[in-house]
Amino acid sequence: MGETVFCPNCGHLDVSKYTNNKPVADFYCKNCKEDYELKSKKNSFGPKIVDGAYRTMLERLTGSNNPNLFLLNYGIYNLEITNFLVIPKHFFVPGIIEERRPLAPTARRAGWIGCNILLSDILQAGKIFYVRNQKVEPKERVLAEWKKTLFLREEKEVLARGWLLDVMRCIEKLGKHEFKLEDMYVFEDELGYLHPANRHIKEKIRQQLQVLRDKGYLDFVSPGHYRLS
């Protein structure tokens, strides 16, 4: 894999497999030291991906050792790559991790609690394809899409990053290249449900749009009028 896959963070063809088993990663970039976990599956992934221990996953999200995630799916008969994508680690927040039921008392690891990654809850901006439907994406596009959301790493506090991601998700739901502030207010109840401790949702929406504009994710067209960069 390291001989054919470039690192989306720095562009170098230096993605190598860890020689010893590492608890949280399978590959790393020799140049920039980014870590990657790989999950592969025949045919396409569903809305959920089975992962490891629930508690361990939550600890990883709040720490500095959470890897980026490579997803690979291939055909049943010819084993050709159908889709290959990377999900940057800054898109992982507790809201996309689903706790599974504890293993039965009769199981070898009775009481153990695993988790699922809710792939369907990850933004489209967080699914960066190398190969989509057997078509190889240009390297320049992969690197540009990765760079576009790197600002999320600057927000170390998981709850605050979750707010940004939720507002970005609402923008995606609009399905518009340009939108107005009033369009975003449609999501006031939805965001209020996700963040019940906040009693000033409209003000928070405006604040988050300001942050996204300052980070270059949005362009300011005119008062209350925004455009995706």
Secondary structure by P-SEA (a helix, b strand, c coil): ccccccccccccccccccccccccccbbbcccbbbbbbbbbccccccccccccaaaaaaaaacccbbbbbbbbbbcccccccbbbbbccccccccccccccccccccccccbbbbbccccccccccccccccccccccaaaaaaaaaccccccccccaaaaaaaaaaaaaaaaaccccccccccccaaaaaaaaccccccaaaaaaaaaaaaaaacccccccccccccc
